[in-house]
Amino acid sequence: MDDIDDIAGGDEHRAGALRTALDQLRHSPNPVLREMAAAVQNGELGLREAVASNTYGNELAQPFRTFWQTYQEMAPDERDRLTEHDQN
């Protein structure tokens, strides 16, 4: 079992989603994320190790920080519409 399968807990759907995310990151405009994704896919770096590292972890977290700041600035009805859209 590789690192991705272990993280996914043996769930093939989750493992596939992680592999798809790595494929997308490998084609990212961000060179640091491209490097990280390539290293994970080539077996040179474990996914857990990548996420825990300062360099890659910070790069991966930045889009979430941007989302979270935007989300917090939203009015409650905007947040509700966002989650309603996700449930459909």
N, C-alpha and C positions, 0 to 999 in steps of 0.2 A: 504494500500500500504506500503510495507516495504522499508527500506533505499535503497536497490539495485534497486527496481522498480522506486523509486523516482529519483535516480541518472540517470537511463536509460531513464527517461522521459516517462515511460510507454511503451517503445519500447521493445517488448518481445525478439527480437534478441539480443539487447544490454544487457538486463538483463541476458539472458542466457550466453552470453560471459563473463559477470562479474562473474557469478556463476561458470563457467568453470575455470576461472582464479583463483578463490578462492579455488576450488578443487585442482588445480595444486599446488598452494602455500601451501595448507595443507599437501602436500606430498613432499614439498621442502626439500633439505638437510639443509636449514637454519632454525634453531630452532625458531628464533624470528618470521620469516614469518609463520612458521607452527602454532605458538601460536596465531598470529594475525588472520590468516584465520579461525582457529577453533573458536576463540572468536566471529568473525563476523558471521560465519555460525550458531553458537549456540545462537545468539541474545544477547550476553553479551557486544558487542561493535558494534557501528555503523561504516559503511565503511568510511563515511566522517571523523568521529572521529579518526579512525585508520590512515588514510592517513595524517591527520593534526597533528598527534602526532609526537614528535621528534623521539621517538624510532622506531616506525613502518614506519613513513614517510621516514626517512633516509635509512632504510633497503630496502624499495621499490624503492627508487630513485637510489641506488647504481648501479644496472644493467644498468639503463639508462645513468648514468654518464660514465660508461665503454663504452657503445655503442657510445655515443656522442664523446668521446675522439678518439675512433677508426675511426669514421666517418669523423671527422675533419682532421685526418691524411691521409685519402684516397686521391688519385689523382682524379681530376674531372671525368675522364673516368671511374674510379672504382665506384664512386658515381652514375654515369649514369647507369652503368650495374646493380647496386643494385636496383635502382628505376624501371628500365625496367623489371627486373625479378618480381618485386612486381605487376606490371600492367598486367602481363600475366596470 
